[in-house]
Amino acid sequence: MLLFVVTTLDLYKNTKRKFLIGYNISFLSLYLYFKIYDIFLFLFSSQVIYLIYISYISTEKNTLERVLAIAGSSMFVTSKLLWDLEQNFCDSFPSFKWFHPIWHLLSGLSGYLILKSNELLYE
């Protein structure tokens, strides 16, 4: 998660590096100490939202960077929806168990697309 923030910090010079790094370290420390999974989910979700926001506002319309950012964001939202369905309804619908591995596949691919969008901004 810290890697997501560090890879996007240079896109805006006004970004408060110390705050963002401290934010990540603080929440990660809280999660590791208390072992409350919701802390991890909040940290992860906020980092994904931040990365999507930076990707979207950093790109011009109708560019490959914007297309990758939107595709990655859409894929992540879809994978998160599948994961939520699996978490909440797997007992009632055993076939939903397949949504979890799909979540891992799509969320990983979406992260790649979003990071690729950011990488192209540097070129």
Buried (B, 14 or more C-beta within 10 A) or exposed (E): BBEBBEBBBEBEEEBEEEEBBEBBEEBBEBBEEEEEEEBBEBBBEBBBEBBBEBBBEBBEEEEEBBBBBBBBBEBBBBBBEBBEBBEEEBEEEEEBEEBBEBBEEBBEBBBEBBBBBBEBBEE
